[in-house]
Amino acid sequence: MSVLLGIDAGTRRTGVAFADTKAGFVMALDTIRHRTPEELVVRITELAKAKNASEIIIGLPRLPQGEEGKQASLVRDLVELLKSALELPITLIDERYSTHGTAPGTDPDAKAACDMLSVVLDQRKKDY
């Protein structure tokens, strides 16, 4: 079994979800509220250890034509911080292909993290 930890990074709020690849389920976790990237790295590191994660999946925000903007640069900086803090593979996925619509009362940040992990699970099922 491997556990994927999905991250929809933001500057103050970061959506988090995890997936059990063997069972094929995705579950939202509480959105992380943070003030600095370093604080976010500490929280992600704690969560990765608590969930026994084997890989981190992070959404890379791209502009509609596919190029990277300011937010993508912030995500890439976060990835470098995480690589220093964790000895886990980190995979970036284009988050333009995940759904961002949410029902009332649904945490949009956690939903985005769940959507990204669902896309990864679907893609990896096709690879097997």
Sine and cosine of phi, psi and omega as CSV:
sin_phi,cos_phi,sin_psi,cos_psi,sin_omega,cos_omega
0.00,0.00,0.65,-0.76,0.15,-0.99
-0.81,-0.59,0.52,-0.85,-0.02,-1.00
-0.91,-0.42,0.82,-0.57,0.05,-1.00
-0.98,-0.19,0.68,-0.73,0.08,-1.00
-0.94,-0.33,0.88,-0.48,-0.03,-1.00
-0.99,-0.13,0.70,-0.72,-0.06,-1.00
-0.79,-0.61,0.83,-0.56,0.16,-0.99
-0.94,-0.34,1.00,0.01,-0.17,-0.99
-0.96,0.29,0.66,-0.75,0.10,-0.99
-0.73,-0.68,0.10,-0.99,-0.02,-1.00
-0.98,0.20,-0.40,0.92,0.01,-1.00
-0.75,-0.66,-0.41,0.91,-0.01,-1.00
-0.74,-0.67,0.73,-0.69,-0.01,-1.00
-0.77,-0.64,0.85,-0.52,0.04,-1.00
-0.97,0.24,0.61,-0.79,-0.05,-1.00
-0.68,-0.73,0.61,-0.79,0.08,-1.00
-0.52,-0.86,0.28,-0.96,0.13,-0.99
-0.71,-0.70,0.41,-0.91,0.00,-1.00
-0.73,-0.68,0.66,-0.75,0.13,-0.99
-0.99,-0.17,0.93,-0.36,-0.11,-0.99
-0.93,0.36,-0.50,0.87,0.00,-1.00
-0.95,0.33,-0.73,0.69,-0.01,-1.00
-0.98,0.19,-0.38,0.92,0.04,-1.00
0.97,0.23,0.44,0.90,0.02,-1.00
-0.92,-0.38,0.41,-0.91,0.04,-1.00
-0.83,-0.56,0.67,-0.74,-0.02,-1.00
-0.70,-0.71,0.75,-0.66,0.06,-1.00
-0.95,0.32,0.58,-0.82,0.12,-0.99
-0.90,-0.43,0.15,-0.99,0.01,-1.00
-0.90,0.44,0.68,-0.74,0.06,-1.00
-0.90,0.44,0.68,-0.73,0.02,-1.00
-1.00,0.02,0.81,-0.59,0.11,-0.99
-0.98,-0.20,0.74,-0.67,-0.11,-0.99
-0.52,-0.86,0.34,-0.94,0.02,-1.00
-0.96,-0.27,-0.46,0.89,-0.05,-1.00
-0.70,-0.71,0.36,-0.93,0.09,-1.00
-0.87,0.49,-0.58,0.81,-0.01,-1.00
-0.91,0.42,-0.64,0.77,0.06,-1.00
-0.89,0.45,-0.64,0.77,0.04,-1.00
-0.89,0.46,-0.67,0.74,0.01,-1.00
-0.88,0.48,-0.67,0.75,0.03,-1.00
-0.87,0.49,-0.72,0.70,-0.04,-1.00
-0.92,0.40,-0.67,0.74,0.02,-1.00
-0.91,0.42,-0.66,0.75,0.01,-1.00
-0.88,0.48,-0.71,0.71,0.04,-1.00
-0.88,0.48,-0.68,0.73,-0.03,-1.00
-0.92,0.39,-0.67,0.75,0.02,-1.00
-0.87,0.49,-0.65,0.76,0.02,-1.00
-0.94,0.34,-0.69,0.73,-0.02,-1.00
-0.89,0.45,-0.60,0.80,-0.02,-1.00
-1.00,-0.02,-0.03,1.00,-0.04,-1.00
0.83,0.56,0.72,0.69,-0.04,-1.00
-0.91,0.41,0.60,-0.80,0.05,-1.00
-0.96,-0.28,-0.20,0.98,0.01,-1.00
-0.33,-0.95,0.54,-0.84,0.07,-1.00
-0.95,-0.33,0.76,-0.65,0.06,-1.00
-0.93,-0.38,0.84,-0.55,-0.03,-1.00
-0.84,-0.55,0.73,-0.68,0.05,-1.00
-0.96,0.28,0.75,-0.66,0.06,-1.00
-0.97,-0.24,0.94,-0.34,-0.02,-1.00
-0.96,0.27,0.80,-0.59,0.06,-1.00
-0.88,-0.48,0.42,-0.91,0.08,-1.00
-0.96,0.29,0.29,-0.96,-0.09,-1.00
-0.79,0.61,-0.55,0.83,0.00,-1.00
-1.00,0.08,-0.01,1.00,0.09,-1.00
0.97,-0.24,-0.24,0.97,-0.01,-1.00
-0.97,0.24,0.30,-0.95,-0.02,-1.00
-0.99,-0.10,0.66,-0.76,0.04,-1.00
-0.94,-0.35,-0.35,-0.94,-0.05,-1.00
-0.88,0.47,-0.67,0.74,-0.03,-1.00
-0.90,0.44,-0.60,0.80,0.03,-1.00
-0.90,0.44,-0.60,0.80,0.04,-1.00
-0.89,0.45,-0.65,0.76,0.05,-1.00
-0.90,0.44,-0.63,0.78,0.03,-1.00
-0.91,0.41,-0.68,0.73,0.02,-1.00
-0.89,0.46,-0.61,0.79,0.07,-1.00
-0.89,0.45,-0.66,0.75,0.04,-1.00
-0.88,0.48,-0.68,0.73,0.02,-1.00
-0.85,0.52,-0.68,0.73,0.01,-1.00
-0.89,0.45,-0.65,0.76,0.06,-1.00
-0.90,0.44,-0.67,0.75,0.01,-1.00
-0.91,0.41,-0.61,0.79,0.02,-1.00
-0.88,0.47,-0.55,0.84,0.03,-1.00
-0.96,0.27,-0.48,0.88,-0.09,-1.00
-1.00,-0.06,-0.44,0.90,-0.10,-1.00
-0.81,-0.59,0.53,-0.85,0.11,-0.99
-0.96,-0.27,0.86,0.52,0.01,-1.00
-0.80,-0.61,0.50,-0.87,0.12,-0.99
-0.91,0.42,0.63,-0.78,0.04,-1.00
-0.84,-0.54,0.82,-0.57,-0.02,-1.00
-0.90,-0.45,0.78,-0.63,0.09,-1.00
-1.00,-0.08,0.70,-0.71,0.10,-0.99
-0.80,-0.60,0.52,-0.85,0.03,-1.00
-0.93,0.38,0.92,-0.40,-0.08,-1.00
-0.99,0.10,0.03,1.00,0.07,-1.00
-0.90,0.43,-0.37,0.93,-0.08,-1.00
-1.00,-0.06,0.04,1.00,0.07,-1.00
-0.99,-0.13,0.50,-0.87,-0.04,-1.00
-0.97,0.24,0.66,-0.75,0.01,-1.00
-0.89,-0.46,0.00,1.00,0.06,-1.00
-0.97,0.23,0.64,-0.77,-0.01,-1.00
-0.70,-0.71,0.43,-0.90,0.08,-1.00
-0.97,0.23,0.42,-0.91,0.06,-1.00
-0.83,0.56,0.67,-0.74,0.00,-1.00
1.00,0.08,-0.07,1.00,0.01,-1.00
-1.00,-0.05,0.68,-0.73,0.03,-1.00
-0.96,0.29,0.93,-0.37,-0.07,-1.00
-0.91,0.42,-0.49,0.87,0.00,-1.00
-0.94,0.34,-0.72,0.69,0.04,-1.00
-0.91,0.41,-0.61,0.79,0.02,-1.00
-0.88,0.48,-0.68,0.73,0.01,-1.00
-0.89,0.47,-0.66,0.76,0.04,-1.00
-0.90,0.44,-0.65,0.76,0.05,-1.00
-0.89,0.45,-0.70,0.71,0.00,-1.00
-0.86,0.50,-0.67,0.74,0.01,-1.00
-0.89,0.46,-0.70,0.71,0.00,-1.00
-0.91,0.41,-0.59,0.81,0.05,-1.00
-0.88,0.47,-0.66,0.75,0.04,-1.00
-0.88,0.47,-0.70,0.71,0.00,-1.00
-0.89,0.45,-0.71,0.70,0.02,-1.00
-0.87,0.49,-0.69,0.73,0.02,-1.00
-0.89,0.46,-0.69,0.73,0.01,-1.00
-0.90,0.44,-0.65,0.76,-0.05,-1.00
-0.96,0.28,-0.50,0.87,0.09,-1.00
-0.89,0.45,-0.62,0.78,0.00,-1.00
-0.93,0.37,-0.48,0.88,-0.02,-1.00
-0.96,0.27,-0.29,0.96,-0.06,-1.00
-1.00,-0.08,0.00,0.00,0.00,0.00
